[in-house]
């Protein structure tokens, strides 16, 4: 699982019936610098490419989410649906304490 900031939403004019009821979010994955800044700093858009994730948990723009990519993203659905990334968690707070070297 990776963490990221929700930076937008996607509106579809048509979709596969198996994904009806969910929403599509644009997520900017956390970088190492985002962890170091902590929760009190406004989210930034990562230099890493943003991605679109399927969300049925109700995340909104500005929230931190935990998402899963690849084949694992479709596994909770029976039968598996055609998605590459899914929102797996709504994150309230993160704690980052790197080891001192």
Backbone as CSV, one residue per row, in Angstrom:
resi,resn,N_x,N_y,N_z,CA_x,CA_y,CA_z,C_x,C_y,C_z
1,UNK,0.850,-1.167,0.000,0.000,0.000,0.000,0.895,1.228,0.000
2,UNK,0.471,2.241,-0.741,1.160,3.523,-0.776,0.196,4.604,-0.322
3,UNK,0.737,5.736,0.093,-0.090,6.867,0.516,-0.010,7.973,-0.508
4,UNK,-1.081,8.773,-0.584,-1.103,9.898,-1.501,-2.173,10.908,-1.120
5,UNK,-2.071,12.088,-1.740,-3.047,13.170,-1.539,-4.050,13.134,-2.684
6,UNK,-5.331,13.266,-2.356,-6.360,13.382,-3.390,-6.313,14.817,-3.905
7,UNK,-6.040,14.973,-5.206,-5.917,16.322,-5.781,-7.034,16.645,-6.768
8,UNK,-7.939,15.683,-7.019,-9.037,15.959,-7.938,-9.933,14.749,-8.113
9,UNK,-10.997,14.955,-8.910,-11.954,13.891,-9.214,-12.091,13.760,-10.717
10,UNK,-12.513,12.587,-11.154,-12.743,12.322,-12.571,-14.228,12.069,-12.763
11,UNK,-14.798,12.657,-13.797,-16.196,12.416,-14.141,-16.232,11.624,-15.441
12,UNK,-16.947,10.514,-15.437,-17.045,9.650,-16.608,-18.398,9.810,-17.285
13,UNK,-18.404,9.752,-18.613,-19.675,9.786,-19.327,-20.240,8.375,-19.485
14,UNK,-19.377,7.369,-19.436,-19.808,5.972,-19.496,-18.780,5.133,-18.748
15,UNK,-19.235,4.037,-18.133,-18.335,3.162,-17.385,-18.830,1.723,-17.464
16,UNK,-17.948,0.801,-17.185,-18.296,-0.609,-17.118,-19.296,-0.781,-15.974
17,UNK,-20.378,-1.517,-16.156,-21.385,-1.669,-15.105,-20.847,-2.169,-13.767
18,UNK,-19.759,-2.940,-13.774,-19.230,-3.487,-12.513,-18.612,-2.429,-11.610
19,UNK,-18.351,-1.228,-12.112,-17.771,-0.172,-11.264,-18.803,0.890,-10.895
20,UNK,-20.076,0.631,-11.167,-21.132,1.562,-10.806,-21.190,1.705,-9.285
21,UNK,-21.321,2.929,-8.818,-21.420,3.184,-7.385,-20.147,3.722,-6.781
22,UNK,-19.031,3.574,-7.469,-17.761,4.106,-6.982,-17.437,5.422,-7.666
23,UNK,-16.398,6.072,-7.157,-15.942,7.323,-7.751,-14.504,7.133,-8.193
24,UNK,-14.021,8.040,-9.009,-12.652,8.004,-9.498,-11.945,9.257,-9.010
25,UNK,-10.801,9.083,-8.371,-10.043,10.184,-7.788,-8.670,10.292,-8.422
26,UNK,-8.173,11.520,-8.546,-6.806,11.748,-8.998,-5.949,11.886,-7.748
27,UNK,-4.911,11.061,-7.651,-4.084,11.013,-6.450,-2.632,11.299,-6.800
28,UNK,-2.014,12.157,-5.999,-0.585,12.443,-6.104,0.120,11.646,-5.014
29,UNK,0.915,10.634,-5.395,1.575,9.792,-4.382,2.528,10.597,-3.500
30,UNK,2.636,10.185,-2.238,3.585,10.811,-1.319,5.008,10.569,-1.799
31,UNK,5.832,11.564,-1.633,7.265,11.407,-1.829,7.913,11.360,-0.447
32,UNK,9.176,11.044,-0.401,9.881,11.013,0.890,9.831,12.396,1.556
33,UNK,9.893,13.455,0.764,9.845,14.818,1.313,8.499,15.108,1.974
34,UNK,7.410,14.573,1.426,6.084,14.776,2.029,6.021,14.188,3.430
35,UNK,6.626,13.023,3.638,6.649,12.423,4.967,7.434,13.295,5.936
36,UNK,8.540,13.849,5.481,9.388,14.668,6.342,8.696,15.963,6.750
37,UNK,7.824,16.514,5.884,7.136,17.770,6.188,6.077,17.595,7.259
38,UNK,5.465,16.428,7.334,4.462,16.163,8.357,3.069,16.598,7.953
39,UNK,2.124,16.419,8.864,0.709,16.684,8.622,0.346,18.161,8.604
40,UNK,1.138,19.001,9.253,0.745,20.391,9.409,1.003,21.239,8.168
41,UNK,1.683,20.678,7.181,2.003,21.413,5.962,1.000,21.039,4.886
42,UNK,0.599,22.029,4.085,-0.363,21.759,3.020,0.216,20.746,2.034
43,UNK,-0.617,19.829,1.527,-0.133,18.829,0.584,0.422,19.462,-0.686
44,UNK,1.427,18.830,-1.249,2.010,19.306,-2.498,1.783,18.255,-3.570
45,UNK,1.881,18.669,-4.826,1.778,17.722,-5.923,3.159,17.124,-6.135
46,UNK,3.238,15.813,-6.085,4.497,15.091,-6.195,5.073,15.199,-7.598
47,UNK,6.388,15.051,-7.709,7.030,14.991,-9.025,6.755,13.652,-9.690
48,UNK,6.361,12.672,-8.891,5.979,11.368,-9.424,4.634,11.527,-10.145
49,UNK,4.400,10.759,-11.213,3.128,10.901,-11.940,1.916,10.630,-11.055
50,UNK,0.879,11.445,-11.239,-0.379,11.219,-10.531,-1.095,10.037,-11.159
51,UNK,-2.035,9.463,-10.436,-2.782,8.349,-10.981,-4.244,8.461,-10.599
52,UNK,-5.080,7.702,-11.302,-6.513,7.675,-11.043,-6.810,6.385,-10.291
53,UNK,-7.523,6.513,-9.160,-7.871,5.344,-8.361,-9.385,5.236,-8.212
54,UNK,-9.863,4.014,-8.061,-11.279,3.746,-7.811,-11.532,3.895,-6.313
55,UNK,-12.598,4.601,-5.956,-12.884,4.868,-4.549,-14.338,4.565,-4.241
56,UNK,-14.561,3.675,-3.298,-15.923,3.454,-2.811,-16.002,3.704,-1.307
57,UNK,-14.968,4.386,-0.762,-14.945,4.722,0.662,-15.393,6.163,0.934
58,UNK,-15.418,7.009,-0.090,-15.897,8.371,0.085,-14.824,9.402,0.369
59,UNK,-13.625,9.225,-0.130,-12.553,10.207,0.070,-12.858,11.483,-0.709
60,UNK,-12.352,12.598,-0.194,-12.557,13.874,-0.851,-11.237,14.543,-1.189
61,UNK,-11.329,15.589,-1.983,-10.145,16.342,-2.376,-9.469,16.901,-1.127
62,UNK,-8.146,16.726,-1.050,-7.375,17.206,0.084,-7.095,16.142,1.131
63,UNK,-7.778,15.017,1.069,-7.560,13.954,2.045,-6.358,13.094,1.671
64,UNK,-5.826,12.411,2.679,-4.764,11.439,2.468,-5.401,10.059,2.408
65,UNK,-5.028,9.291,1.393,-5.582,7.948,1.227,-4.456,6.931,1.092
66,UNK,-4.775,5.692,1.423,-3.879,4.571,1.178,-4.430,3.806,-0.010
67,UNK,-3.608,3.597,-1.024,-4.099,2.923,-2.221,-3.210,1.737,-2.585
68,UNK,-3.824,0.789,-3.277,-3.157,-0.424,-3.726,-3.216,-0.431,-5.248
69,UNK,-2.126,-0.853,-5.873,-2.055,-0.872,-7.333,-1.880,-2.296,-7.853
70,UNK,-2.113,-2.449,-9.144,-1.860,-3.720,-9.807,-2.959,-4.740,-9.587
71,UNK,-2.594,-5.988,-9.760,-3.567,-7.077,-9.650,-4.244,-7.115,-8.291
72,UNK,-3.535,-6.732,-7.244,-4.107,-6.741,-5.897,-5.305,-5.795,-5.786
73,UNK,-5.347,-4.766,-6.612,-6.444,-3.805,-6.554,-7.775,-4.436,-6.930
74,UNK,-7.774,-5.402,-7.826,-9.015,-6.027,-8.285,-9.413,-7.234,-7.441
75,UNK,-8.548,-7.731,-6.589,-8.811,-8.953,-5.836,-10.021,-8.897,-4.900
76,UNK,-10.319,-7.777,-4.224,-11.466,-7.793,-3.303,-12.822,-7.929,-3.989
77,UNK,-12.879,-7.753,-5.298,-14.139,-7.760,-6.021,-14.383,-9.140,-6.623
78,UNK,-15.634,-9.601,-6.522,-15.981,-10.892,-7.076,-17.139,-10.731,-8.042
79,UNK,-16.976,-10.892,-9.313,-15.737,-11.216,-10.009,-14.816,-9.994,-10.067
80,UNK,-13.514,-10.195,-10.323,-12.582,-9.059,-10.411,-13.043,-8.041,-11.449
81,UNK,-12.890,-6.766,-11.120,-13.300,-5.699,-12.028,-12.065,-5.087,-12.692
82,UNK,-12.231,-4.407,-13.821,-11.089,-3.890,-14.583,-10.531,-2.580,-14.012
83,UNK,-9.770,-2.663,-12.923,-9.141,-1.479,-12.346,-7.670,-1.761,-12.066
84,UNK,-6.880,-0.687,-12.007,-5.447,-0.806,-11.728,-5.061,-0.277,-10.358
85,UNK,-5.924,0.544,-9.742,-5.618,1.099,-8.417,-6.931,1.315,-7.666
86,UNK,-6.916,1.028,-6.368,-8.123,1.160,-5.554,-7.765,1.824,-4.225
87,UNK,-8.686,2.649,-3.728,-8.519,3.271,-2.421,-8.807,2.216,-1.361
88,UNK,-7.800,1.937,-0.523,-7.950,0.900,0.505,-8.123,1.479,1.899
89,UNK,-7.808,2.773,2.098,-7.876,3.350,3.449,-7.998,4.864,3.387
90,UNK,-8.747,5.411,4.346,-8.779,6.856,4.570,-7.851,7.123,5.750
91,UNK,-6.820,7.906,5.545,-5.774,8.104,6.553,-6.067,9.373,7.350
92,UNK,-6.132,9.232,8.668,-6.371,10.387,9.533,-5.076,11.121,9.863
93,UNK,-4.034,10.372,10.167,-2.787,10.995,10.608,-1.625,10.067,10.275
94,UNK,-0.486,10.663,9.943,0.720,9.874,9.726,1.795,10.335,10.700
95,UNK,2.625,9.394,11.109,3.745,9.687,11.999,5.008,9.215,11.311
96,UNK,5.979,10.091,11.195,7.219,9.754,10.511,8.387,10.156,11.392
97,UNK,9.159,9.175,11.814,10.332,9.416,12.659,11.494,8.621,12.086
98,UNK,12.260,9.211,11.169,13.371,8.467,10.567,14.480,8.204,11.580
99,UNK,15.221,7.143,11.331,16.359,6.824,12.188,17.465,7.833,11.964
100,UNK,18.104,8.222,13.043,19.266,9.109,12.953,20.483,8.282,12.588
101,UNK,21.254,8.788,11.636,22.473,8.049,11.259,23.700,8.818,11.632
